Amino acid sequence: MKKILLFTLVLLTITPLLTLAQKKAITGIVTDAASNAPMPGVSVHIKGSNLGTSTNAKGIYTISAAATDELIISYTGYKP
C-alpha cells in the first residue's frame, strides 16, 4: 500500500513539471517600428541555445520554444 501511495505522489509531482517543459510552435511577425514594414532575414533564436530561425520575405517566423524560453531578435543595424 505504501508503494502505491508513494508512486501516486511521485506521479502527481512530476506531471506538472513535464507540461511546463513542453515546447510549442511560436509564430510572429517582425516589423520596422518607424515604417511598420515587414523585415525579411531577421534572426530569431532562443536565448542560451543554438536553436534559431529567420523571418521569411513577409517578416514571419516560426520557432519551437518552451513557455519559459526567451527569444532574441536581431538584425544588422538594430539593437537586439
PDB file of N, CA, C and O in Angstrom:
ATOM      1  N   MET A   1       0.816  -1.190   0.000  1.00  0.00           N
ATOM      2  CA  MET A   1       0.000   0.000   0.000  1.00  0.00           C
ATOM      3  C   MET A   1       0.866   1.263   0.000  1.00  0.00           C
ATOM      4  O   MET A   1       0.551   2.244  -0.674  1.00  0.00           O
ATOM      5  N   LYS A   2       1.959   1.223   0.764  1.00  0.00           N
ATOM      6  CA  LYS A   2       2.841   2.376   0.817  1.00  0.00           C
ATOM      7  C   LYS A   2       3.498   2.637  -0.532  1.00  0.00           C
ATOM      8  O   LYS A   2       3.733   3.787  -0.901  1.00  0.00           O
ATOM      9  N   LYS A   3       3.799   1.548  -1.281  1.00  0.00           N
ATOM     10  CA  LYS A   3       4.421   1.713  -2.591  1.00  0.00           C
ATOM     11  C   LYS A   3       3.465   2.391  -3.569  1.00  0.00           C
ATOM     12  O   LYS A   3       3.883   3.234  -4.362  1.00  0.00           O
ATOM     13  N   ILE A   4       2.207   2.032  -3.514  1.00  0.00           N
ATOM     14  CA  ILE A   4       1.209   2.630  -4.407  1.00  0.00           C
ATOM     15  C   ILE A   4       1.033   4.110  -4.064  1.00  0.00           C
ATOM     16  O   ILE A   4       0.948   4.951  -4.958  1.00  0.00           O
ATOM     17  N   LEU A   5       0.979   4.418  -2.796  1.00  0.00           N
ATOM     18  CA  LEU A   5       0.838   5.805  -2.364  1.00  0.00           C
ATOM     19  C   LEU A   5       2.054   6.626  -2.774  1.00  0.00           C
ATOM     20  O   LEU A   5       1.910   7.752  -3.250  1.00  0.00           O
ATOM     21  N   LEU A   6       3.245   6.074  -2.593  1.00  0.00           N
ATOM     22  CA  LEU A   6       4.466   6.764  -2.983  1.00  0.00           C
ATOM     23  C   LEU A   6       4.514   6.976  -4.490  1.00  0.00           C
ATOM     24  O   LEU A   6       4.863   8.062  -4.953  1.00  0.00           O
ATOM     25  N   PHE A   7       4.166   5.942  -5.260  1.00  0.00           N
ATOM     26  CA  PHE A   7       4.152   6.064  -6.714  1.00  0.00           C
ATOM     27  C   PHE A   7       3.169   7.146  -7.159  1.00  0.00           C
ATOM     28  O   PHE A   7       3.494   7.947  -8.036  1.00  0.00           O
ATOM     29  N   THR A   8       1.989   7.183  -6.576  1.00  0.00           N
ATOM     30  CA  THR A   8       0.989   8.187  -6.917  1.00  0.00           C
ATOM     31  C   THR A   8       1.491   9.585  -6.592  1.00  0.00           C
ATOM     32  O   THR A   8       1.297  10.510  -7.381  1.00  0.00           O
ATOM     33  N   LEU A   9       2.126   9.749  -5.452  1.00  0.00           N
ATOM     34  CA  LEU A   9       2.658  11.041  -5.053  1.00  0.00           C
ATOM     35  C   LEU A   9       3.746  11.513  -6.018  1.00  0.00           C
ATOM     36  O   LEU A   9       3.774  12.681  -6.405  1.00  0.00           O
ATOM     37  N   VAL A  10       4.638  10.606  -6.403  1.00  0.00           N
ATOM     38  CA  VAL A  10       5.694  10.953  -7.355  1.00  0.00           C
ATOM     39  C   VAL A  10       5.099  11.321  -8.705  1.00  0.00           C
ATOM     40  O   VAL A  10       5.535  12.291  -9.325  1.00  0.00           O
ATOM     41  N   LEU A  11       4.125  10.573  -9.164  1.00  0.00           N
ATOM     42  CA  LEU A  11       3.474  10.845 -10.438  1.00  0.00           C
ATOM     43  C   LEU A  11       2.792  12.205 -10.434  1.00  0.00           C
ATOM     44  O   LEU A  11       2.894  12.953 -11.406  1.00  0.00           O
ATOM     45  N   LEU A  12       2.110  12.526  -9.367  1.00  0.00           N
ATOM     46  CA  LEU A  12       1.431  13.819  -9.270  1.00  0.00           C
ATOM     47  C   LEU A  12       2.422  14.980  -9.185  1.00  0.00           C
ATOM     48  O   LEU A  12       2.099  16.098  -9.587  1.00  0.00           O
ATOM     49  N   THR A  13       3.597  14.733  -8.676  1.00  0.00           N
ATOM     50  CA  THR A  13       4.617  15.764  -8.575  1.00  0.00           C
ATOM     51  C   THR A  13       5.302  16.001  -9.919  1.00  0.00           C
ATOM     52  O   THR A  13       5.594  17.145 -10.269  1.00  0.00           O
ATOM     53  N   ILE A  14       5.557  14.949 -10.665  1.00  0.00           N
ATOM     54  CA  ILE A  14       6.291  15.053 -11.919  1.00  0.00           C
ATOM     55  C   ILE A  14       5.421  15.563 -13.068  1.00  0.00           C
ATOM     56  O   ILE A  14       5.924  16.285 -13.928  1.00  0.00           O
ATOM     57  N   THR A  15       4.165  15.221 -13.110  1.00  0.00           N
ATOM     58  CA  THR A  15       3.289  15.564 -14.228  1.00  0.00           C
ATOM     59  C   THR A  15       3.257  17.065 -14.528  1.00  0.00           C
ATOM     60  O   THR A  15       3.402  17.431 -15.695  1.00  0.00           O
ATOM     61  N   PRO A  16       3.076  17.953 -13.550  1.00  0.00           N
ATOM     62  CA  PRO A  16       3.087  19.386 -13.880  1.00  0.00           C
ATOM     63  C   PRO A  16       4.431  19.859 -14.436  1.00  0.00           C
ATOM     64  O   PRO A  16       4.461  20.759 -15.275  1.00  0.00           O
ATOM     65  N   LEU A  17       5.528  19.278 -13.991  1.00  0.00           N
ATOM     66  CA  LEU A  17       6.840  19.663 -14.497  1.00  0.00           C
ATOM     67  C   LEU A  17       7.004  19.282 -15.960  1.00  0.00           C
ATOM     68  O   LEU A  17       7.633  20.010 -16.727  1.00  0.00           O
ATOM     69  N   LEU A  18       6.444  18.151 -16.346  1.00  0.00           N
ATOM     70  CA  LEU A  18       6.534  17.717 -17.739  1.00  0.00           C
ATOM     71  C   LEU A  18       5.744  18.634 -18.657  1.00  0.00           C
ATOM     72  O   LEU A  18       6.168  18.885 -19.785  1.00  0.00           O
ATOM     73  N   THR A  19       4.621  19.133 -18.206  1.00  0.00           N
ATOM     74  CA  THR A  19       3.827  20.022 -19.046  1.00  0.00           C
ATOM     75  C   THR A  19       4.505  21.366 -19.222  1.00  0.00           C
ATOM     76  O   THR A  19       4.331  21.999 -20.263  1.00  0.00           O
ATOM     77  N   LEU A  20       5.272  21.826 -18.242  1.00  0.00           N
ATOM     78  CA  LEU A  20       6.000  23.079 -18.380  1.00  0.00           C
ATOM     79  C   LEU A  20       7.132  22.970 -19.383  1.00  0.00           C
ATOM     80  O   LEU A  20       7.454  23.947 -20.060  1.00  0.00           O
ATOM     81  N   ALA A  21       7.733  21.809 -19.488  1.00  0.00           N
ATOM     82  CA  ALA A  21       8.881  21.621 -20.368  1.00  0.00           C
ATOM     83  C   ALA A  21       8.488  21.414 -21.824  1.00  0.00           C
ATOM     84  O   ALA A  21       9.363  21.375 -22.690  1.00  0.00           O
ATOM     85  N   GLN A  22       7.211  21.282 -22.115  1.00  0.00           N
ATOM     86  CA  GLN A  22       6.781  21.037 -23.478  1.00  0.00           C
ATOM     87  C   GLN A  22       7.005  22.269 -24.335  1.00  0.00           C
ATOM     88  O   GLN A  22       6.766  23.398 -23.908  1.00  0.00           O
ATOM     89  N   LYS A  23       7.467  22.028 -25.545  1.00  0.00           N
ATOM     90  CA  LYS A  23       7.696  23.117 -26.476  1.00  0.00           C
ATOM     91  C   LYS A  23       6.487  23.280 -27.379  1.00  0.00           C
ATOM     92  O   LYS A  23       5.792  22.318 -27.706  1.00  0.00           O
ATOM     93  N   LYS A  24       6.257  24.521 -27.772  1.00  0.00           N
ATOM     94  CA  LYS A  24       5.153  24.846 -28.667  1.00  0.00           C
ATOM     95  C   LYS A  24       5.685  25.684 -29.814  1.00  0.00           C
ATOM     96  O   LYS A  24       6.720  26.339 -29.687  1.00  0.00           O
ATOM     97  N   ALA A  25       4.986  25.665 -30.920  1.00  0.00           N
ATOM     98  CA  ALA A  25       5.368  26.491 -32.064  1.00  0.00           C
ATOM     99  C   ALA A  25       4.950  27.933 -31.785  1.00  0.00           C
ATOM    100  O   ALA A  25       3.775  28.221 -31.560  1.00  0.00           O
ATOM    101  N   ILE A  26       5.925  28.825 -31.806  1.00  0.00           N
ATOM    102  CA  ILE A  26       5.685  30.252 -31.610  1.00  0.00           C
ATOM    103  C   ILE A  26       5.829  30.912 -32.971  1.00  0.00           C
ATOM    104  O   ILE A  26       6.850  30.747 -33.638  1.00  0.00           O
ATOM    105  N   THR A  27       4.817  31.656 -33.385  1.00  0.00           N
ATOM    106  CA  THR A  27       4.838  32.347 -34.667  1.00  0.00           C
ATOM    107  C   THR A  27       4.655  33.836 -34.426  1.00  0.00           C
ATOM    108  O   THR A  27       3.873  34.249 -33.569  1.00  0.00           O
ATOM    109  N   GLY A  28       5.381  34.631 -35.187  1.00  0.00           N
ATOM    110  CA  GLY A  28       5.261  36.082 -35.051  1.00  0.00           C
ATOM    111  C   GLY A  28       5.681  36.780 -36.323  1.00  0.00           C
ATOM    112  O   GLY A  28       6.116  36.144 -37.283  1.00  0.00           O
ATOM    113  N   ILE A  29       5.548  38.071 -36.321  1.00  0.00           N
ATOM    114  CA  ILE A  29       5.977  38.891 -37.454  1.00  0.00           C
ATOM    115  C   ILE A  29       6.836  40.026 -36.923  1.00  0.00           C
ATOM    116  O   ILE A  29       6.498  40.662 -35.924  1.00  0.00           O
ATOM    117  N   VAL A  30       7.945  40.272 -37.598  1.00  0.00           N
ATOM    118  CA  VAL A  30       8.860  41.347 -37.218  1.00  0.00           C
ATOM    119  C   VAL A  30       8.665  42.486 -38.202  1.00  0.00           C
ATOM    120  O   VAL A  30       8.769  42.304 -39.415  1.00  0.00           O
ATOM    121  N   THR A  31       8.381  43.667 -37.659  1.00  0.00           N
ATOM    122  CA  THR A  31       8.182  44.859 -38.489  1.00  0.00           C
ATOM    123  C   THR A  31       9.084  45.984 -38.007  1.00  0.00           C
ATOM    124  O   THR A  31       9.492  46.011 -36.846  1.00  0.00           O
ATOM    125  N   ASP A  32       9.387  46.896 -38.891  1.00  0.00           N
ATOM    126  CA  ASP A  32      10.158  48.076 -38.557  1.00  0.00           C
ATOM    127  C   ASP A  32       9.266  49.026 -37.754  1.00  0.00           C
ATOM    128  O   ASP A  32       8.121  49.277 -38.132  1.00  0.00           O
ATOM    129  N   ALA A  33       9.792  49.550 -36.650  1.00  0.00           N
ATOM    130  CA  ALA A  33       8.988  50.414 -35.782  1.00  0.00           C
ATOM    131  C   ALA A  33       8.588  51.713 -36.474  1.00  0.00           C
ATOM    132  O   ALA A  33       7.490  52.220 -36.242  1.00  0.00           O
ATOM    133  N   ALA A  34       9.455  52.258 -37.315  1.00  0.00           N
ATOM    134  CA  ALA A  34       9.174  53.543 -37.955  1.00  0.00           C
ATOM    135  C   ALA A  34       8.181  53.414 -39.112  1.00  0.00           C
ATOM    136  O   ALA A  34       7.231  54.191 -39.211  1.00  0.00           O
ATOM    137  N   SER A  35       8.408  52.430 -39.983  1.00  0.00           N
ATOM    138  CA  SER A  35       7.574  52.317 -41.190  1.00  0.00           C
ATOM    139  C   SER A  35       6.509  51.238 -41.091  1.00  0.00           C
ATOM    140  O   SER A  35       5.608  51.182 -41.928  1.00  0.00           O
ATOM    141  N   ASN A  36       6.598  50.376 -40.077  1.00  0.00           N
ATOM    142  CA  ASN A  36       5.685  49.249 -39.895  1.00  0.00           C
ATOM    143  C   ASN A  36       5.767  48.239 -41.042  1.00  0.00           C
ATOM    144  O   ASN A  36       4.855  47.436 -41.238  1.00  0.00           O
ATOM    145  N   ALA A  37       6.881  48.287 -41.802  1.00  0.00           N
ATOM    146  CA  ALA A  37       7.074  47.360 -42.921  1.00  0.00           C
ATOM    147  C   ALA A  37       7.650  46.040 -42.393  1.00  0.00           C
ATOM    148  O   ALA A  37       8.456  46.049 -41.463  1.00  0.00           O
ATOM    149  N   PRO A  38       7.243  44.911 -42.976  1.00  0.00           N
ATOM    150  CA  PRO A  38       7.808  43.621 -42.552  1.00  0.00           C
ATOM    151  C   PRO A  38       9.306  43.561 -42.869  1.00  0.00           C
ATOM    152  O   PRO A  38       9.770  44.132 -43.856  1.00  0.00           O
ATOM    153  N   MET A  39      10.053  42.851 -42.005  1.00  0.00           N
ATOM    154  CA  MET A  39      11.502  42.768 -42.163  1.00  0.00           C
ATOM    155  C   MET A  39      11.935  41.333 -42.454  1.00  0.00           C
ATOM    156  O   MET A  39      11.904  40.490 -41.556  1.00  0.00           O
ATOM    157  N   PRO A  40      12.336  41.041 -43.691  1.00  0.00           N
ATOM    158  CA  PRO A  40      12.818  39.697 -44.021  1.00  0.00           C
ATOM    159  C   PRO A  40      14.265  39.493 -43.554  1.00  0.00           C
ATOM    160  O   PRO A  40      15.035  40.451 -43.486  1.00  0.00           O
ATOM    161  N   GLY A  41      14.629  38.255 -43.236  1.00  0.00           N
ATOM    162  CA  GLY A  41      16.001  37.922 -42.895  1.00  0.00           C
ATOM    163  C   GLY A  41      16.422  38.260 -41.484  1.00  0.00           C
ATOM    164  O   GLY A  41      17.618  38.267 -41.190  1.00  0.00           O
ATOM    165  N   VAL A  42      15.480  38.542 -40.603  1.00  0.00           N
ATOM    166  CA  VAL A  42      15.801  38.846 -39.212  1.00  0.00           C
ATOM    167  C   VAL A  42      16.053  37.539 -38.470  1.00  0.00           C
ATOM    168  O   VAL A  42      15.314  36.570 -38.643  1.00  0.00           O
ATOM    169  N   SER A  43      17.098  37.512 -37.643  1.00  0.00           N
ATOM    170  CA  SER A  43      17.428  36.315 -36.874  1.00  0.00           C
ATOM    171  C   SER A  43      16.594  36.260 -35.597  1.00  0.00           C
ATOM    172  O   SER A  43      16.475  37.251 -34.878  1.00  0.00           O
ATOM    173  N   VAL A  44      16.018  35.087 -35.326  1.00  0.00           N
ATOM    174  CA  VAL A  44      15.248  34.847 -34.107  1.00  0.00           C
ATOM    175  C   VAL A  44      15.811  33.573 -33.496  1.00  0.00           C
ATOM    176  O   VAL A  44      15.779  32.511 -34.117  1.00  0.00           O
ATOM    177  N   HIS A  45      16.337  33.684 -32.255  1.00  0.00           N
ATOM    178  CA  HIS A  45      16.864  32.484 -31.609  1.00  0.00           C
ATOM    179  C   HIS A  45      16.493  32.469 -30.135  1.00  0.00           C
ATOM    180  O   HIS A  45      16.124  33.491 -29.557  1.00  0.00           O
ATOM    181  N   ILE A  46      16.600  31.283 -29.540  1.00  0.00           N
ATOM    182  CA  ILE A  46      16.282  31.099 -28.136  1.00  0.00           C
ATOM    183  C   ILE A  46      17.531  31.432 -27.325  1.00  0.00           C
ATOM    184  O   ILE A  46      18.610  30.897 -27.580  1.00  0.00           O
ATOM    185  N   LYS A  47      17.370  32.320 -26.348  1.00  0.00           N
ATOM    186  CA  LYS A  47      18.495  32.745 -25.513  1.00  0.00           C
ATOM    187  C   LYS A  47      19.117  31.540 -24.807  1.00  0.00           C
ATOM    188  O   LYS A  47      18.419  30.715 -24.218  1.00  0.00           O
ATOM    189  N   GLY A  48      20.453  31.461 -24.882  1.00  0.00           N
ATOM    190  CA  GLY A  48      21.174  30.393 -24.215  1.00  0.00           C
ATOM    191  C   GLY A  48      21.209  29.082 -24.970  1.00  0.00           C
ATOM    192  O   GLY A  48      21.646  28.071 -24.421  1.00  0.00           O
ATOM    193  N   SER A  49      20.761  29.073 -26.213  1.00  0.00           N
ATOM    194  CA  SER A  49      20.801  27.845 -27.012  1.00  0.00           C
ATOM    195  C   SER A  49      21.271  28.188 -28.416  1.00  0.00           C
ATOM    196  O   SER A  49      21.440  29.358 -28.756  1.00  0.00           O
ATOM    197  N   ASN A  50      21.478  27.159 -29.225  1.00  0.00           N
ATOM    198  CA  ASN A  50      21.854  27.387 -30.618  1.00  0.00           C
ATOM    199  C   ASN A  50      20.668  27.176 -31.556  1.00  0.00           C
ATOM    200  O   ASN A  50      20.850  27.073 -32.769  1.00  0.00           O
ATOM    201  N   LEU A  51      19.468  27.112 -31.013  1.00  0.00           N
ATOM    202  CA  LEU A  51      18.261  26.939 -31.824  1.00  0.00           C
ATOM    203  C   LEU A  51      17.773  28.295 -32.313  1.00  0.00           C
ATOM    204  O   LEU A  51      17.633  29.237 -31.534  1.00  0.00           O
ATOM    205  N   GLY A  52      17.520  28.380 -33.596  1.00  0.00           N
ATOM    206  CA  GLY A  52      17.052  29.644 -34.136  1.00  0.00           C
ATOM    207  C   GLY A  52      16.461  29.493 -35.518  1.00  0.00           C
ATOM    208  O   GLY A  52      16.448  28.408 -36.100  1.00  0.00           O
ATOM    209  N   THR A  53      15.970  30.612 -36.028  1.00  0.00           N
ATOM    210  CA  THR A  53      15.367  30.664 -37.353  1.00  0.00           C
ATOM    211  C   THR A  53      15.511  32.086 -37.864  1.00  0.00           C
ATOM    212  O   THR A  53      16.102  32.932 -37.192  1.00  0.00           O
ATOM    213  N   SER A  54      14.985  32.351 -39.027  1.00  0.00           N
ATOM    214  CA  SER A  54      14.963  33.717 -39.541  1.00  0.00           C
ATOM    215  C   SER A  54      13.603  33.989 -40.176  1.00  0.00           C
ATOM    216  O   SER A  54      12.870  33.067 -40.533  1.00  0.00           O
ATOM    217  N   THR A  55      13.286  35.262 -40.305  1.00  0.00           N
ATOM    218  CA  THR A  55      11.989  35.635 -40.868  1.00  0.00           C
ATOM    219  C   THR A  55      11.996  35.438 -42.385  1.00  0.00           C
ATOM    220  O   THR A  55      13.034  35.522 -43.041  1.00  0.00           O
ATOM    221  N   ASN A  56      10.802  35.174 -42.914  1.00  0.00           N
ATOM    222  CA  ASN A  56      10.678  34.992 -44.363  1.00  0.00           C
ATOM    223  C   ASN A  56      10.500  36.363 -45.036  1.00  0.00           C
ATOM    224  O   ASN A  56      10.684  37.397 -44.394  1.00  0.00           O
ATOM    225  N   ALA A  57      10.149  36.368 -46.303  1.00  0.00           N
ATOM    226  CA  ALA A  57      10.012  37.610 -47.071  1.00  0.00           C
ATOM    227  C   ALA A  57       8.935  38.531 -46.514  1.00  0.00           C
ATOM    228  O   ALA A  57       8.972  39.738 -46.750  1.00  0.00           O
ATOM    229  N   LYS A  58       7.973  37.974 -45.774  1.00  0.00           N
ATOM    230  CA  LYS A  58       6.898  38.778 -45.184  1.00  0.00           C
ATOM    231  C   LYS A  58       7.174  39.112 -43.722  1.00  0.00           C
ATOM    232  O   LYS A  58       6.303  39.650 -43.039  1.00  0.00           O
ATOM    233  N   GLY A  59       8.379  38.798 -43.230  1.00  0.00           N
ATOM    234  CA  GLY A  59       8.747  39.097 -41.853  1.00  0.00           C
ATOM    235  C   GLY A  59       8.208  38.114 -40.833  1.00  0.00           C
ATOM    236  O   GLY A  59       8.246  38.387 -39.633  1.00  0.00           O
ATOM    237  N   ILE A  60       7.704  36.967 -41.289  1.00  0.00           N
ATOM    238  CA  ILE A  60       7.081  35.987 -40.411  1.00  0.00           C
ATOM    239  C   ILE A  60       8.098  34.915 -40.011  1.00  0.00           C
ATOM    240  O   ILE A  60       8.894  34.464 -40.834  1.00  0.00           O
ATOM    241  N   TYR A  61       8.060  34.515 -38.735  1.00  0.00           N
ATOM    242  CA  TYR A  61       8.922  33.438 -38.253  1.00  0.00           C
ATOM    243  C   TYR A  61       8.097  32.448 -37.449  1.00  0.00           C
ATOM    244  O   TYR A  61       7.037  32.788 -36.924  1.00  0.00           O
ATOM    245  N   THR A  62       8.594  31.216 -37.355  1.00  0.00           N
ATOM    246  CA  THR A  62       8.029  30.172 -36.505  1.00  0.00           C
ATOM    247  C   THR A  62       9.197  29.447 -35.855  1.00  0.00           C
ATOM    248  O   THR A  62      10.150  29.051 -36.526  1.00  0.00           O
ATOM    249  N   ILE A  63       9.108  29.278 -34.530  1.00  0.00           N
ATOM    250  CA  ILE A  63      10.160  28.596 -33.787  1.00  0.00           C
ATOM    251  C   ILE A  63       9.520  27.756 -32.692  1.00  0.00           C
ATOM    252  O   ILE A  63       8.503  28.146 -32.118  1.00  0.00           O
ATOM    253  N   SER A  64      10.105  26.619 -32.408  1.00  0.00           N
ATOM    254  CA  SER A  64       9.612  25.747 -31.350  1.00  0.00           C
ATOM    255  C   SER A  64      10.316  26.117 -30.051  1.00  0.00           C
ATOM    256  O   SER A  64      11.536  25.992 -29.943  1.00  0.00           O
ATOM    257  N   ALA A  65       9.540  26.575 -29.060  1.00  0.00           N
ATOM    258  CA  ALA A  65      10.122  27.041 -27.799  1.00  0.00           C
ATOM    259  C   ALA A  65       9.203  26.697 -26.638  1.00  0.00           C
ATOM    260  O   ALA A  65       7.995  26.532 -26.806  1.00  0.00           O
ATOM    261  N   ALA A  66       9.800  26.592 -25.459  1.00  0.00           N
ATOM    262  CA  ALA A  66       9.029  26.379 -24.234  1.00  0.00           C
ATOM    263  C   ALA A  66       8.484  27.720 -23.746  1.00  0.00           C
ATOM    264  O   ALA A  66       8.964  28.781 -24.144  1.00  0.00           O
ATOM    265  N   ALA A  67       7.493  27.655 -22.892  1.00  0.00           N
ATOM    266  CA  ALA A  67       6.869  28.871 -22.378  1.00  0.00           C
ATOM    267  C   ALA A  67       7.851  29.734 -21.588  1.00  0.00           C
ATOM    268  O   ALA A  67       7.674  30.948 -21.495  1.00  0.00           O
ATOM    269  N   THR A  68       8.864  29.123 -21.031  1.00  0.00           N
ATOM    270  CA  THR A  68       9.841  29.865 -20.230  1.00  0.00           C
ATOM    271  C   THR A  68      11.032  30.371 -21.041  1.00  0.00           C
ATOM    272  O   THR A  68      11.875  31.087 -20.501  1.00  0.00           O
ATOM    273  N   ASP A  69      11.121  30.016 -22.322  1.00  0.00           N
ATOM    274  CA  ASP A  69      12.236  30.451 -23.165  1.00  0.00           C
ATOM    275  C   ASP A  69      12.118  31.930 -23.506  1.00  0.00           C
ATOM    276  O   ASP A  69      11.019  32.473 -23.619  1.00  0.00           O
ATOM    277  N   GLU A  70      13.273  32.572 -23.667  1.00  0.00           N
ATOM    278  CA  GLU A  70      13.316  33.973 -24.066  1.00  0.00           C
ATOM    279  C   GLU A  70      13.837  34.046 -25.494  1.00  0.00           C
ATOM    280  O   GLU A  70      14.881  33.471 -25.806  1.00  0.00           O
ATOM    281  N   LEU A  71      13.114  34.751 -26.363  1.00  0.00           N
ATOM    282  CA  LEU A  71      13.529  34.884 -27.753  1.00  0.00           C
ATOM    283  C   LEU A  71      14.378  36.134 -27.921  1.00  0.00           C
ATOM    284  O   LEU A  71      14.056  37.192 -27.379  1.00  0.00           O
ATOM    285  N   ILE A  72      15.459  36.006 -28.671  1.00  0.00           N
ATOM    286  CA  ILE A  72      16.325  37.133 -29.004  1.00  0.00           C
ATOM    287  C   ILE A  72      16.153  37.393 -30.500  1.00  0.00           C
ATOM    288  O   ILE A  72      16.351  36.504 -31.328  1.00  0.00           O
ATOM    289  N   ILE A  73      15.783  38.624 -30.824  1.00  0.00           N
ATOM    290  CA  ILE A  73      15.552  39.001 -32.216  1.00  0.00           C
ATOM    291  C   ILE A  73      16.627  40.018 -32.590  1.00  0.00           C
ATOM    292  O   ILE A  73      16.770  41.052 -31.937  1.00  0.00           O
ATOM    293  N   SER A  74      17.388  39.710 -33.658  1.00  0.00           N
ATOM    294  CA  SER A  74      18.479  40.603 -34.031  1.00  0.00           C
ATOM    295  C   SER A  74      18.545  40.794 -35.538  1.00  0.00           C
ATOM    296  O   SER A  74      18.164  39.924 -36.321  1.00  0.00           O
ATOM    297  N   TYR A  75      19.042  41.967 -35.912  1.00  0.00           N
ATOM    298  CA  TYR A  75      19.171  42.333 -37.314  1.00  0.00           C
ATOM    299  C   TYR A  75      20.268  43.382 -37.427  1.00  0.00           C
ATOM    300  O   TYR A  75      20.410  44.234 -36.550  1.00  0.00           O
ATOM    301  N   THR A  76      21.027  43.325 -38.483  1.00  0.00           N
ATOM    302  CA  THR A  76      22.129  44.263 -38.665  1.00  0.00           C
ATOM    303  C   THR A  76      21.609  45.704 -38.640  1.00  0.00           C
ATOM    304  O   THR A  76      20.677  46.056 -39.363  1.00  0.00           O
ATOM    305  N   GLY A  77      22.228  46.520 -37.795  1.00  0.00           N
ATOM    306  CA  GLY A  77      21.839  47.924 -37.692  1.00  0.00           C
ATOM    307  C   GLY A  77      20.788  48.206 -36.642  1.00  0.00           C
ATOM    308  O   GLY A  77      20.442  49.365 -36.414  1.00  0.00           O
ATOM    309  N   TYR A  78      20.276  47.181 -36.002  1.00  0.00           N
ATOM    310  CA  TYR A  78      19.256  47.321 -34.963  1.00  0.00           C
ATOM    311  C   TYR A  78      19.777  46.727 -33.659  1.00  0.00           C
ATOM    312  O   TYR A  78      20.621  45.831 -33.681  1.00  0.00           O
ATOM    313  N   LYS A  79      19.289  47.213 -32.536  1.00  0.00           N
ATOM    314  CA  LYS A  79      19.634  46.625 -31.244  1.00  0.00           C
ATOM    315  C   LYS A  79      18.829  45.343 -31.071  1.00  0.00           C
ATOM    316  O   LYS A  79      17.656  45.291 -31.442  1.00  0.00           O
ATOM    317  N   PRO A  80      19.461  44.288 -30.498  1.00  0.00           N
ATOM    318  CA  PRO A  80      18.717  43.031 -30.268  1.00  0.00           C
ATOM    319  C   PRO A  80      17.570  43.222 -29.281  1.00  0.00           C
ATOM    320  O   PRO A  80      16.850  42.269 -28.980  1.00  0.00           O
TER     321      PRO A  80
END
